[in-house]
Amino acid sequence: MANIIAVARAAGVSPMTVSRFFNSPEALRESTRERVRQAIDALHYVPNAAARSLVRGSSETIALLVPDISNPFFTTLARGVEDGALEAGYTLILGNSDENVSRERGHIESIVRRRVDGVMLAPVEHSTLNSSLLQRRRIPQVLIDRRLPLANADVLLSDSYAGGCMLTQHLLAEGFQRIGFIGGRAGVSSLEDRLSGYRDTIAAAGRAADVHLGRYDLGSGDEIVTRLLADGALPDAIIAANNYVAVGAVQALRRHGYDAPRDVALACFGDIEMASLLDPFLTVIAHPAYDMGIAAVEMLVERLHGFDGAPRERILPVSLIIRRSSLRQR
């Protein structure tokens, strides 16, 4: 396999000149650059990325860690990050924490060893210690979708509080009296924002909040609705913490002979785009996931290119998409 010395000999230049070709090509004459380029092509030389990163102080690599890559929101967000990274000239490393603090820690330790330039992190709840590892290593980071207490980092969110208000206002306008909220993990900032929007709107309407927390998966929605049915406490309408919880709720309702929206209205956070094309059923708060991915890369690259101002928080708007799952049967 060709090395930098072989390329230098073939081009009739010094190894330092070949190094400059990759790191500071503008410092070379056009004729010299052309000789080096021809030698590289002839020898099929590929520069060692690790060695280049040590010389340049940059790996040209950024990382994205998400809690559940199978969730359509994070899948779409990752696509935006990938496209933004490619446009900015960075390679992307993707990790999935599975909402597990220890697994997230392992990914971050691996990222540090790989000398990545920056990290975009949708953190597991209470994982400030993991974020602080990046801070101690002076690796710039952008927190996506979730805040962390005491984290000295830029934050990019969608407006979960407004989403909670919008879903609750819609269900109230439809005439539902008892509106419940199901699923989601306590301590996750986006969940707390959604709950705050729901609670504030319910209180302003003179109604009592009815909250049943759990997880973010199908099983959680199924378990909570099954328990409510067994207790005879099924509300008139349900807001689910995300689309997986909503699908689990639908499974439980159908298994017990109930139907949405005939017996209970249903709405959730997060669209399922392909499913909505086949059967426009679920009323949702749609998050700008792809745009969030692009914006996260922009914020991180600004840090990598020298911006050293105070931590910033950017909130992108959400939209309410009304479908038949939440419409009162008249």
Beta strands, then each sheet from edge to edge (+ up, - down):
strand 1: 61-66
strand 2: 91-96
strand 3: 118-121
strand 4: 141-144
strand 5: 154-158
strand 6: 179-182
strand 7: 211-212
strand 8: 237-240
strand 9: 265-269
strand 10: 283-286
strand 11: 313-316
strand 12: 319-321
sheet 1: 2+ 1+ 3+ 4+ 5+ 11+
sheet 2: 7+ 6+ 8+ 9+ 10+ 12-
end
